[in-house]
Structure formats: C-alpha cells, structure tokens
Amino acid sequence: AKGDLTIHGVTRTIETPVMLTVKGGALSGSTNFEVAVADYNIEVPSVVRENIAKVVQVTVSADFDELK
C-alpha cells in the first residue's frame, strides 16, 4: 500500500507491504511500519526525552465492506 501520512501538519508518503485476507467472503487487511518522530517535527520535552521512543511502530488493521 502507498499513501500519505500526516502528523502535526507534516505529510510524508508511506509505502508498506499489506497482508490481505478473504475469510467467509469478507476482505480484511493489515500492515505495520515504523515512523521516526523527528520526521514529523514532533518535539519531545527534555524531561521525558529518554523515556520516549525515537521510532514508533504503527499497526493498521482494516475490515472492508462491500461498496453499495
């Protein structure tokens, strides 16, 4: 999948493999990818800087309905 991710007004294109599954006639998809906090100009206060990850794991799960 390829799309734009916007956080705090900063938009970047994300491209990641997606697992698509059909079960009982229903389509679902899932993926995960990493986002570097610095890429989106997110400032972490110095008091907690050592306790906050510099790279965040994002997990996406989606169930799709038939277009009507």
C-alpha positions as CSV (number, residue, x, y, z in Angstrom):
1,A,0.0,0.0,0.0
2,K,1.1,3.5,-0.7
3,G,-0.4,6.6,0.8
4,D,0.2,9.9,2.7
5,L,0.5,10.0,6.5
6,T,0.0,13.5,8.1
7,I,1.0,14.1,11.7
8,H,1.2,17.6,13.2
9,G,0.8,19.2,9.7
10,V,3.8,17.3,8.2
11,T,2.9,14.9,5.3
12,R,5.1,12.1,4.1
13,T,4.4,9.2,1.7
14,I,4.4,5.8,3.3
15,E,4.8,2.6,1.3
16,T,4.5,-0.7,3.0
17,P,3.5,-4.3,2.2
18,V,0.0,-5.3,3.2
19,M,-1.4,-8.7,4.1
20,L,-4.9,-9.1,2.5
21,T,-7.2,-11.9,3.7
22,V,-10.5,-13.2,2.5
23,K,-12.5,-15.1,5.1
24,G,-16.1,-16.0,4.8
25,G,-16.5,-13.6,1.9
26,A,-15.1,-10.7,3.9
27,L,-11.9,-8.8,3.0
28,S,-9.5,-7.6,5.6
29,G,-6.0,-6.1,5.5
30,S,-3.2,-5.5,8.0
31,T,0.2,-3.9,8.0
32,N,2.8,-2.3,10.3
33,F,5.5,0.2,9.7
34,E,7.8,2.5,11.6
35,V,7.6,6.2,11.9
36,A,10.5,8.3,13.1
37,V,9.3,11.0,15.5
38,A,11.8,13.5,14.2
39,D,10.5,13.2,10.6
40,Y,7.2,14.8,11.7
41,N,8.8,17.6,13.7
42,I,7.4,16.2,17.0
43,E,9.3,17.8,19.8
44,V,9.7,15.7,22.9
45,P,10.2,17.7,26.1
46,S,13.7,17.1,27.6
47,V,12.3,15.9,30.9
48,V,10.9,12.8,29.2
49,R,13.1,12.6,26.2
50,E,15.0,9.4,27.4
51,N,11.6,7.6,28.0
52,I,10.1,8.3,24.6
53,A,10.9,6.2,21.6
54,K,12.6,7.9,18.7
55,V,10.9,5.5,16.3
56,V,7.3,4.4,16.8
57,Q,5.8,1.2,15.5
58,V,2.4,1.8,13.7
59,T,0.0,-1.1,13.3
60,V,-3.0,-0.9,11.0
61,S,-5.9,-3.3,10.7
62,A,-8.9,-2.8,8.4
63,D,-12.1,-4.7,7.6
64,F,-13.7,-3.8,4.3
65,D,-17.4,-3.7,3.5
66,E,-18.9,-4.2,0.1
67,L,-19.3,-0.8,-1.8
68,K,-23.0,-0.1,-2.1
